[in-house]
């Protein structure tokens, strides 16, 4: 048997990286081994990956030298950043630059950069349709990732640019699930009107990434968008009602009302949803369900994901 090609997985204890690490470990026939990069090698998640067969390695996105050491000798890498850990697009840009530089130094043959649109290409800073945030962004957690694409291009890294979708897992972990109103009814609140929201199970992001790594010649230099389904808020509420055994109403508020909710990141997310709503044909069009299923034949639907996870969604 030929030697396994090593994929260095950034954020291996997180949602996207963790999904990829497990997908690789679940499919030994693909011929890959996992080098799981994390700052916390002693965490429960890191120990679990190690027990499953991953090589757990310490690395810090703020420390370029640690990334170069962690990438050394690998064949490929999955690169991702977590804006919500620090809420700083400038920090995210620096981390992405560190990743690109380390990938170039290690002469990796293939890198997947988990990115998003730089919405300023569609809505310039002087365009009043979306409020400008932090002086130079429209959707900070999108724009910084999209702007960072140039680091990989300029460094000559053979990269695939992966456009992800709304994680259905956000309903569990990010406070995006149904909330109980004063009248006792459950409301799913989204500022999307009747537009469709591309969504995906976080685990399927990793499985789709594995599909990309299995065909590097096809995907190097390409942009690939993935989604499990494109659903309206009403369709999501109906599926939630069936899964939870309790009526969930779709509360379609305006983006301005969403921005005014006041929780950390509300303005960013309000702008994000408005971008997805106002440019819905583009946003859904770049995230092909059929192509996602080609990459990952086990791609889950929202109904299928709910069958396994509805009981984890907090409702109070």
Secondary structure, DSSP 8 states (H G I E B T S, - for coil): ----EEEEETTTTSHHHHHHHHHHHH-GGG-EEEEEEES-TTSHHHHHHHHHT-EEEE--TT-HHHHHHHHTT-SEEEE---GGGT--HHHHHHHHHHHHHHHHHTT-SEEEEEE---GGGTS-TT-TTS--BTTTBSSHHHHHHHHHHHHHHHTT--EEEEE--EETTHHHHSS-S-EE-TTS-EEEEES-TT-EEEEE-HHHHHHHHHHHHTTHHHHTT-EEEB-SEEEEHHHHHHHHHHHHTS-EEEEE--HHHHHTT-STTHHHHHHHHHHHHHTHHHHHHTSBHHHHHHH-TT---HHHHHHHHGGGS---
